[in-house]
């Protein structure tokens, strides 16, 4: 489920930002903060402060809002996908 959730977030980022940001894809790693969780979980990197353009973008409220709205929509999509079979019973 975590991989699916990450893919939905990536899909929303592609839709929102089109070719404005580099798509670094979805990767797996055993980050300490994610290990042992009993629910779907992802770690989202939305940019690097060491990159001048990304740091500039992240300093803008509208850019951060676009990021948060993309994540929110991915959560909604994930919830609908996994709760729909439950609601049909």
N, CA, C and O atoms as a printed pandas DataFrame, in Angstrom:
     atom_number atom_name residue_name chain_id  residue_number  x_coord  y_coord  z_coord
0              1         N          UNK        A               1    0.823   -1.206    0.000
1              2        CA          UNK        A               1    0.000    0.000    0.000
2              3         C          UNK        A               1    0.864    1.267    0.000
3              4         O          UNK        A               1    0.498    2.270   -0.614
4              5         N          UNK        A               2    2.006    1.220    0.687
5              6        CA          UNK        A               2    2.886    2.395    0.718
6              7         C          UNK        A               2    3.405    2.735   -0.674
7              8         O          UNK        A               2    3.479    3.904   -1.051
8              9         N          UNK        A               3    3.769    1.685   -1.446
9             10        CA          UNK        A               3    4.242    1.931   -2.811
10            11         C          UNK        A               3    3.141    2.547   -3.662
11            12         O          UNK        A               3    3.396    3.453   -4.456
12            13         N          UNK        A               4    1.933    2.062   -3.497
13            14        CA          UNK        A               4    0.797    2.593   -4.238
14            15         C          UNK        A               4    0.536    4.043   -3.841
15            16         O          UNK        A               4    0.279    4.892   -4.695
16            17         N          UNK        A               5    0.601    4.318   -2.551
17            18        CA          UNK        A               5    0.407    5.670   -2.049
18            19         C          UNK        A               5    1.476    6.609   -2.625
19            20         O          UNK        A               5    1.162    7.713   -3.069
20            21         N          UNK        A               6    2.724    6.170   -2.616
21            22        CA          UNK        A               6    3.811    6.975   -3.174
22            23         C          UNK        A               6    3.588    7.242   -4.658
23            24         O          UNK        A               6    3.840    8.347   -5.139
24            25         N          UNK        A               7    3.117    6.233   -5.381
25            26        CA          UNK        A               7    2.849    6.399   -6.811
26            27         C          UNK        A               7    1.729    7.411   -7.047
27            28         O          UNK        A               7    1.792    8.189   -7.999
28            29         N          UNK        A               8    0.713    7.410   -6.196
29            30        CA          UNK        A               8   -0.377    8.379   -6.331
30            31         C          UNK        A               8    0.121    9.803   -6.068
31            32         O          UNK        A               8   -0.297   10.743   -6.744
32            33         N          UNK        A               9    1.006    9.959   -5.095
33            34        CA          UNK        A               9    1.579   11.275   -4.817
34            35         C          UNK        A               9    2.405   11.734   -6.018
35            36         O          UNK        A               9    2.295   12.880   -6.452
36            37         N          UNK        A              10    3.224   10.840   -6.546
37            38        CA          UNK        A              10    4.053   11.178   -7.705
38            39         C          UNK        A              10    3.178   11.562   -8.899
39            40         O          UNK        A              10    3.491   12.504   -9.626
40            41         N          UNK        A              11    2.093   10.837   -9.094
41            42        CA          UNK        A              11    1.161   11.133  -10.194
42            43         C          UNK        A              11    0.584   12.542  -10.042
43            44         O          UNK        A              11    0.488   13.284  -11.020
44            45         N          UNK        A              12    0.201   12.910   -8.818
45            46        CA          UNK        A              12   -0.350   14.243   -8.573
46            47         C          UNK        A              12    0.709   15.328   -8.800
47            48         O          UNK        A              12    0.408   16.386   -9.352
48            49         N          UNK        A              13    1.947   15.061   -8.374
49            50        CA          UNK        A              13    3.023   16.032   -8.606
50            51         C          UNK        A              13    3.238   16.241  -10.101
51            52         O          UNK        A              13    3.411   17.373  -10.552
52            53         N          UNK        A              14    3.227   15.148  -10.874
53            54        CA          UNK        A              14    3.390   15.268  -12.330
54            55         C          UNK        A              14    2.264   16.094  -12.930
55            56         O          UNK        A              14    2.492   16.938  -13.797
56            57         N          UNK        A              15    1.050   15.845  -12.463
57            58        CA          UNK        A              15   -0.119   16.571  -12.965
58            59         C          UNK        A              15   -0.034   18.056  -12.611
59            60         O          UNK        A              15   -0.333   18.912  -13.443
60            61         N          UNK        A              16    0.368   18.358  -11.390
61            62        CA          UNK        A              16    0.416   19.741  -10.912
62            63         C          UNK        A              16    1.576   20.519  -11.519
63            64         O          UNK        A              16    1.400   21.654  -11.961
64            65         N          UNK        A              17    2.754   19.915  -11.542
65            66        CA          UNK        A              17    3.953   20.646  -11.939
66            67         C          UNK        A              17    4.404   20.380  -13.360
67            68         O          UNK        A              17    5.333   21.024  -13.847
68            69         N          UNK        A              18    3.756   19.435  -14.032
69            70        CA          UNK        A              18    4.081   19.069  -15.403
70            71         C          UNK        A              18    5.595   18.931  -15.562
71            72         O          UNK        A              18    6.178   18.054  -14.925
72            73         N          UNK        A              19    6.245   19.731  -16.359
73            74        CA          UNK        A              19    7.691   19.608  -16.550
74            75         C          UNK        A              19    8.464   20.706  -15.829
75            76         O          UNK        A              19    9.605   20.991  -16.192
76            77         N          UNK        A              20    7.866   21.324  -14.821
77            78        CA          UNK        A              20    8.509   22.424  -14.107
78            79         C          UNK        A              20    9.536   21.948  -13.085
79            80         O          UNK        A              20   10.429   22.707  -12.708
80            81         N          UNK        A              21    9.420   20.707  -12.636
81            82        CA          UNK        A              21   10.368   20.162  -11.669
82            83         C          UNK        A              21   10.853   18.801  -12.158
83            84         O          UNK        A              21   10.177   18.137  -12.945
84            85         N          UNK        A              22   12.006   18.400  -11.696
85            86        CA          UNK        A              22   12.572   17.113  -12.087
86            87         C          UNK        A              22   11.840   15.981  -11.357
87            88         O          UNK        A              22   11.645   16.033  -10.143
88            89         N          UNK        A              23   11.447   14.982  -12.105
89            90        CA          UNK        A              23   10.797   13.801  -11.540
90            91         C          UNK        A              23   11.893   12.822  -11.136
91            92         O          UNK        A              23   12.545   12.222  -11.990
92            93         N          UNK        A              24   12.087   12.668   -9.860
93            94        CA          UNK        A              24   13.122   11.759   -9.361
94            95         C          UNK        A              24   12.572   10.373   -9.071
95            96         O          UNK        A              24   13.296    9.508   -8.580
96            97         N          UNK        A              25   11.297   10.154   -9.371
97            98        CA          UNK        A              25   10.695    8.841   -9.236
98            99         C          UNK        A              25   10.390    8.437   -7.806
99           100         O          UNK        A              25   10.573    9.210   -6.865
100          101         N          UNK        A              26    9.924    7.218   -7.672
101          102        CA          UNK        A              26    9.591    6.632   -6.376
102          103         C          UNK        A              26   10.649    5.587   -6.070
103          104         O          UNK        A              26   10.934    4.716   -6.892
104          105         N          UNK        A              27   11.222    5.681   -4.896
105          106        CA          UNK        A              27   12.270    4.743   -4.490
106          107         C          UNK        A              27   11.929    4.151   -3.128
107          108         O          UNK        A              27   11.138    4.710   -2.368
108          109         N          UNK        A              28   12.541    3.011   -2.839
109          110        CA          UNK        A              28   12.369    2.385   -1.537
110          111         C          UNK        A              28   13.662    2.495   -0.744
111          112         O          UNK        A              28   14.755    2.388   -1.299
112          113         N          UNK        A              29   13.524    2.708    0.557
113          114        CA          UNK        A              29   14.679    2.727    1.457
114          115         C          UNK        A              29   14.179    2.455    2.866
115          116         O          UNK        A              29   13.028    2.747    3.192
116          117         N          UNK        A              30   15.022    1.911    3.675
117          118        CA          UNK        A              30   14.636    1.564    5.041
118          119         C          UNK        A              30   14.901    2.690    6.027
119          120         O          UNK        A              30   15.634    2.502    6.998
120          121         N          UNK        A              31   14.319    3.844    5.793
121          122        CA          UNK        A              31   14.512    4.971    6.707
122          123         C          UNK        A              31   13.948    4.635    8.085
123          124         O          UNK        A              31   12.862    4.069    8.207
124          125         N          UNK        A              32   14.680    4.983    9.084
125          126        CA          UNK        A              32   14.305    4.684   10.465
126          127         C          UNK        A              32   12.892    5.186   10.795
127          128         O          UNK        A              32   12.142    4.499   11.489
128          129         N          UNK        A              33   12.528    6.360   10.310
129          130        CA          UNK        A              33   11.211    6.937   10.631
130          131         C          UNK        A              33   10.061    6.162    9.984
131          132         O          UNK        A              33    8.908    6.322   10.384
132          133         N          UNK        A              34   10.361    5.327    8.992
133          134        CA          UNK        A              34    9.310    4.584    8.297
134          135         C          UNK        A              34    9.222    3.123    8.712
135          136         O          UNK        A              34    8.184    2.485    8.532
136          137         N          UNK        A              35   10.296    2.596    9.262
137          138        CA          UNK        A              35   10.341    1.169    9.606
138          139         C          UNK        A              35    9.396    0.868   10.769
139          140         O          UNK        A              35    9.356    1.592   11.764
140          141         N          UNK        A              36    8.649   -0.204   10.619
141          142        CA          UNK        A              36    7.790   -0.675   11.695
142          143         C          UNK        A              36    6.412   -0.041   11.740
143          144         O          UNK        A              36    5.616   -0.375   12.618
144          145         N          UNK        A              37    6.110    0.850   10.832
145          146        CA          UNK        A              37    4.777    1.461   10.816
146          147         C          UNK        A              37    3.749    0.418   10.423
147          148         O          UNK        A              37    4.029   -0.457    9.604
148          149         N          UNK        A              38    2.575    0.504   10.994
149          150        CA          UNK        A              38    1.509   -0.457   10.707
150          151         C          UNK        A              38    0.484    0.103    9.729
151          152         O          UNK        A              38   -0.602   -0.451    9.564
152          153         N          UNK        A              39    0.838    1.185    9.098
153          154        CA          UNK        A              39   -0.053    1.816    8.123
154          155         C          UNK        A              39    0.782    2.232    6.916
155          156         O          UNK        A              39    2.007    2.300    7.012
156          157         N          UNK        A              40    0.144    2.511    5.791
157          158        CA          UNK        A              40    0.903    2.988    4.643
158          159         C          UNK        A              40    1.642    4.278    5.016
159          160         O          UNK        A              40    1.095    5.153    5.688
160          161         N          UNK        A              41    2.900    4.375    4.564
161          162        CA          UNK        A              41    3.689    5.554    4.894
162          163         C          UNK        A              41    4.660    5.872    3.775
163          164         O          UNK        A              41    5.140    4.981    3.075
164          165         N          UNK        A              42    4.940    7.146    3.619
165          166        CA          UNK        A              42    5.899    7.610    2.619
166          167         C          UNK        A              42    6.689    8.784    3.188
167          168         O          UNK        A              42    6.230    9.484    4.091
168          169         N          UNK        A              43    7.862    8.978    2.652
169          170        CA          UNK        A              43    8.686   10.132    2.956
170          171         C          UNK        A              43    8.762   10.929    1.664
171          172         O          UNK        A              43    9.211   10.414    0.640
172          173         N          UNK        A              44    8.327   12.177    1.705
173          174        CA          UNK        A              44    8.225   12.984    0.494
174          175         C          UNK        A              44    9.315   14.043    0.484
175          176         O          UNK        A              44    9.401   14.867    1.394
176          177         N          UNK        A              45   10.147   14.017   -0.553
177          178        CA          UNK        A              45   11.129   15.083   -0.760
178          179         C          UNK        A              45   10.559   15.989   -1.839
179          180         O          UNK        A              45   10.317   15.547   -2.962
180          181         N          UNK        A              46   10.347   17.238   -1.508
181          182        CA          UNK        A              46    9.731   18.165   -2.455
182          183         C          UNK        A              46   10.737   19.133   -3.065
183          184         O          UNK        A              46   10.371   19.977   -3.882
184          185         N          UNK        A              47   11.983   19.018   -2.677
185          186        CA          UNK        A              47   13.016   19.871   -3.233
186          187         C          UNK        A              47   14.240   19.877   -2.341
187          188         O          UNK        A              47   14.232   19.332   -1.238
188          189         N          UNK        A              48   15.279   20.497   -2.835
189          190        CA          UNK        A              48   16.535   20.565   -2.103
190          191         C          UNK        A              48   16.947   22.024   -1.942
191          192         O          UNK        A              48   17.031   22.765   -2.921
192          193         N          UNK        A              49   17.199   22.423   -0.721
193          194        CA          UNK        A              49   17.602   23.810   -0.463
194          195         C          UNK        A              49   18.968   24.125   -1.046
195          196         O          UNK        A              49   19.297   25.295   -1.242
196          197         N          UNK        A              50   19.765   23.110   -1.326
197          198        CA          UNK        A              50   21.076   23.327   -1.935
198          199         C          UNK        A              50   20.957   23.671   -3.427
199          200         O          UNK        A              50   21.927   24.119   -4.038
200          201         N          UNK        A              51   19.786   23.465   -4.004
201          202        CA          UNK        A              51   19.522   23.841   -5.393
202          203         C          UNK        A              51   18.855   25.210   -5.375
203          204         O          UNK        A              51   17.780   25.370   -4.797
204          205         N          UNK        A              52   19.489   26.205   -6.008
205          206        CA          UNK        A              52   19.000   27.585   -5.925
206          207         C          UNK        A              52   17.565   27.735   -6.430
207          208         O          UNK        A              52   16.757   28.423   -5.807
208          209         N          UNK        A              53   17.248   27.098   -7.550
209          210        CA          UNK        A              53   15.895   27.231   -8.102
210          211         C          UNK        A              53   14.867   26.573   -7.191
211          212         O          UNK        A              53   13.797   27.134   -6.954
212          213         N          UNK        A              54   15.183   25.395   -6.683
213          214        CA          UNK        A              54   14.252   24.711   -5.789
214          215         C          UNK        A              54   14.099   25.476   -4.479
215          216         O          UNK        A              54   12.996   25.560   -3.941
216          217         N          UNK        A              55   15.186   26.031   -3.963
217          218        CA          UNK        A              55   15.107   26.837   -2.735
218          219         C          UNK        A              55   14.230   28.067   -2.976
219          220         O          UNK        A              55   13.425   28.437   -2.120
220          221         N          UNK        A              56   14.385   28.691   -4.127
221          222        CA          UNK        A              56   13.552   29.855   -4.464
222          223         C          UNK        A              56   12.080   29.454   -4.540
223          224         O          UNK        A              56   11.216   30.127   -3.978
224          225         N          UNK        A              57   11.806   28.359   -5.233
225          226        CA          UNK        A              57   10.416   27.891   -5.348
226          227         C          UNK        A              57    9.817   27.605   -3.977
227          228         O          UNK        A              57    8.683   27.992   -3.696
228          229         N          UNK        A              58   10.578   26.929   -3.128
229          230        CA          UNK        A              58   10.075   26.575   -1.798
230          231         C          UNK        A              58    9.867   27.793   -0.906
231          232         O          UNK        A              58    9.144   27.712    0.087
232          233         N          UNK        A              59   10.487   28.913   -1.242
233          234        CA          UNK        A              59   10.291   30.133   -0.453
234          235         C          UNK        A              59    8.963   30.815   -0.772
235          236         O          UNK        A              59    8.550   31.732   -0.062
236          237         N          UNK        A              60    8.299   30.377   -1.828
237          238        CA          UNK        A              60    7.040   30.983   -2.272
238          239         C          UNK        A              60    5.833   30.220   -1.724
239          240         O          UNK        A              60    5.739   29.001   -1.867
240          241         N          UNK        A              61    4.928   30.945   -1.106
241          242        CA          UNK        A              61    3.741   30.334   -0.490
242          243         C          UNK        A              61    2.878   29.602   -1.514
243          244         O          UNK        A              61    2.357   28.526   -1.219
244          245         N          UNK        A              62    2.718   30.162   -2.706
245          246        CA          UNK        A              62    1.852   29.510   -3.705
246          247         C          UNK        A              62    2.435   28.173   -4.144
247          248         O          UNK        A              62    1.687   27.239   -4.432
248          249         N          UNK        A              63    3.752   28.072   -4.198
249          250        CA          UNK        A              63    4.412   26.821   -4.570
250          251         C          UNK        A              63    4.195   25.763   -3.485
251          252         O          UNK        A              63    3.872   24.612   -3.781
252          253         N          UNK        A              64    4.373   26.166   -2.240
253          254        CA          UNK        A              64    4.145   25.237   -1.129
254          255         C          UNK        A              64    2.684   24.813   -1.088
255          256         O          UNK        A              64    2.378   23.669   -0.752
256          257         N          UNK        A              65    1.781   25.725   -1.426
257          258        CA          UNK        A              65    0.357   25.375   -1.454
258          259         C          UNK        A              65    0.076   24.348   -2.548
259          260         O          UNK        A              65   -0.710   23.423   -2.341
260          261         N          UNK        A              66    0.705   24.502   -3.697
261          262        CA          UNK        A              66    0.536   23.522   -4.771
262          263         C          UNK        A              66    1.018   22.136   -4.318
263          264         O          UNK        A              66    0.390   21.119   -4.614
264          265         N          UNK        A              67    2.131   22.120   -3.603
265          266        CA          UNK        A              67    2.657   20.855   -3.085
266          267         C          UNK        A              67    1.644   20.231   -2.127
267          268         O          UNK        A              67    1.306   19.053   -2.248
268          269         N          UNK        A              68    1.165   21.028   -1.176
269          270        CA          UNK        A              68    0.235   20.488   -0.172
270          271         C          UNK        A              68   -1.076   20.042   -0.809
271          272         O          UNK        A              68   -1.649   19.037   -0.390
272          273         N          UNK        A              69   -1.556   20.763   -1.803
273          274        CA          UNK        A              69   -2.792   20.361   -2.480
274          275         C          UNK        A              69   -2.595   19.073   -3.263
275          276         O          UNK        A              69   -3.507   18.249   -3.338
276          277         N          UNK        A              70   -1.421   18.888   -3.846
277          278        CA          UNK        A              70   -1.122   17.643   -4.561
278          279         C          UNK        A              70   -1.098   16.464   -3.601
279          280         O          UNK        A              70   -1.646   15.403   -3.901
280          281         N          UNK        A              71   -0.467   16.646   -2.453
281          282        CA          UNK        A              71   -0.408   15.584   -1.450
282          283         C          UNK        A              71   -1.819   15.273   -0.941
283          284         O          UNK        A              71   -2.189   14.108   -0.799
284          285         N          UNK        A              72   -2.597   16.313   -0.670
285          286        CA          UNK        A              72   -3.972   16.128   -0.208
286          287         C          UNK        A              72   -4.778   15.328   -1.229
287          288         O          UNK        A              72   -5.487   14.393   -0.855
288          289         N          UNK        A              73   -4.681   15.677   -2.501
289          290        CA          UNK        A              73   -5.448   14.972   -3.528
290          291         C          UNK        A              73   -5.019   13.514   -3.615
291          292         O          UNK        A              73   -5.854   12.637   -3.835
292          293         N          UNK        A              74   -3.728   13.245   -3.444
293          294        CA          UNK        A              74   -3.247   11.863   -3.458
294          295         C          UNK        A              74   -3.822   11.085   -2.267
295          296         O          UNK        A              74   -4.157    9.907   -2.395
296          297         N          UNK        A              75   -3.933   11.739   -1.128
297          298        CA          UNK        A              75   -4.531   11.094    0.050
298          299         C          UNK        A              75   -5.998   10.760   -0.226
299          300         O          UNK        A              75   -6.464    9.666    0.094
300          301         N          UNK        A              76   -6.712   11.702   -0.815
301          302        CA          UNK        A              76   -8.121   11.473   -1.162
302          303         C          UNK        A              76   -8.229   10.303   -2.138
303          304         O          UNK        A              76   -9.066    9.419   -1.954
304          305         N          UNK        A              77   -7.389   10.290   -3.171
305          306        CA          UNK        A              77   -7.417    9.205   -4.159
306          307         C          UNK        A              77   -7.120    7.856   -3.501
307          308         O          UNK        A              77   -7.769    6.854   -3.799
308          309         N          UNK        A              78   -6.145    7.845   -2.616
309          310        CA          UNK        A              78   -5.777    6.614   -1.909
310          311         C          UNK        A              78   -6.932    6.136   -1.035
311          312         O          UNK        A              78   -7.256    4.949   -1.016
312          313         N          UNK        A              79   -7.538    7.048   -0.330
313          314        CA          UNK        A              79   -8.662    6.717    0.566
314          315         C          UNK        A              79   -9.831    6.148   -0.236
315          316         O          UNK        A              79  -10.428    5.147    0.162
316          317         N          UNK        A              80  -10.155    6.773   -1.347
317          318        CA          UNK        A              80  -11.249    6.298   -2.194
318          319         C          UNK        A              80  -10.934    4.901   -2.732
319          320         O          UNK        A              80  -11.793    4.020   -2.728
320          321         N          UNK        A              81   -9.715    4.709   -3.187
321          322        CA          UNK        A              81   -9.324    3.421   -3.772
322          323         C          UNK        A              81   -9.424    2.279   -2.758
323          324         O          UNK        A              81   -9.897    1.191   -3.086
324          325         N          UNK        A              82   -8.982    2.530   -1.542
325          326        CA          UNK        A              82   -8.945    1.443   -0.555
326          327         C          UNK        A              82  -10.207    1.336    0.290
327          328         O          UNK        A              82  -10.435    0.290    0.899
328          329         N          UNK        A              83  -11.017    2.352    0.351
329          330        CA          UNK        A              83  -12.254    2.268    1.128
330          331         C          UNK        A              83  -13.446    1.887    0.275
331          332         O          UNK        A              83  -14.452    1.409    0.800
332          333         N          UNK        A              84  -13.356    2.084   -1.001
333          334        CA          UNK        A              84  -14.484    1.776   -1.889
334          335         C          UNK        A              84  -14.947    0.323   -1.734
335          336         O          UNK        A              84  -16.148    0.097   -1.589
336          337         N          UNK        A              85  -14.054   -0.669   -1.757
337          338        CA          UNK        A              85  -14.525   -2.046   -1.558
338          339         C          UNK        A              85  -15.176   -2.253   -0.186
339          340         O          UNK        A              85  -16.100   -3.059   -0.071
340          341         N          UNK        A              86  -14.736   -1.573    0.820
341          342        CA          UNK        A              86  -15.315   -1.709    2.145
342          343         C          UNK        A              86  -16.739   -1.155    2.168
343          344         O          UNK        A              86  -17.627   -1.729    2.799
344          345         N          UNK        A              87  -16.945   -0.042    1.481
345          346        CA          UNK        A              87  -18.257    0.602    1.470
346          347         C          UNK        A              87  -19.290   -0.205    0.696
347          348         O          UNK        A              87  -20.484   -0.075    0.965
348          349         N          UNK        A              88  -18.875   -1.026   -0.248
349          350        CA          UNK        A              88  -19.805   -1.814   -1.042
350          351         C          UNK        A              88  -20.381   -3.001   -0.283
351          352         O          UNK        A              88  -21.403   -3.548   -0.697
352          353         N          UNK        A              89  -19.764   -3.411    0.802
353          354        CA          UNK        A              89  -20.227   -4.599    1.541
354          355         C          UNK        A              89  -21.489   -4.353    2.296
355          356         O          UNK        A              89  -21.997   -5.256    2.962
